[in-house]
Amino acid sequence: MPKLTRPSDIEYPEFRTVLNRGYTWMIRILFSRDVGDPQTGMKLFSRTPLEECLPELKTTGLAFSVELLIIAQRHGYHIEEAPISLDYSGNMSGGLSTISNMFIQTVQLFFEYQILRKL
């Protein structure tokens, strides 16, 4: 389950919720990937998928997790989501520059995986 749907237990500022849902929508539209929330910080992998997928990664920035999910799905691996408990009482890290960098990196991934690889 994605972190922003039940049964996840979330304490999240409204602005952050809007950004997260917008980014998730963007990933679904650009990559045709049904991943409920690509930005949750915890990901668990078995060794074989990582050995196959990590060498293909090009992104080291904020869109790293999105690229990893794209590559794993292209290799045929199943992505399982689980509910989480999150109390986000701190300040939002970054700001406008962080948001714009993530957007730019995601558009670069779209260009790489959806445009160039189809040529």
C-alpha angles and dihedrals in degrees: 000000000000117000094246097056132064137311089032115102106224134176101185133153113251093239091053090049091053092049092048095049091046092052092047089051089050091053092050092050098043099041105023088233122148097213112143097210121000095183105061105124100229121077127167123202137174115235100256097059091048092049089052099040108036096066089058095054117112100169119086097168137072095311092056093108092049092052091047090053091048092051093045091052091047088055089054098253118150117238113216121192126202133194117260139196113231131175105187102186097144131088120281108261118233116001134209093343091052092049093048092047091052090049092050093048091049092051088049089053090049091052092048099044104029103032111024096039090054094055 
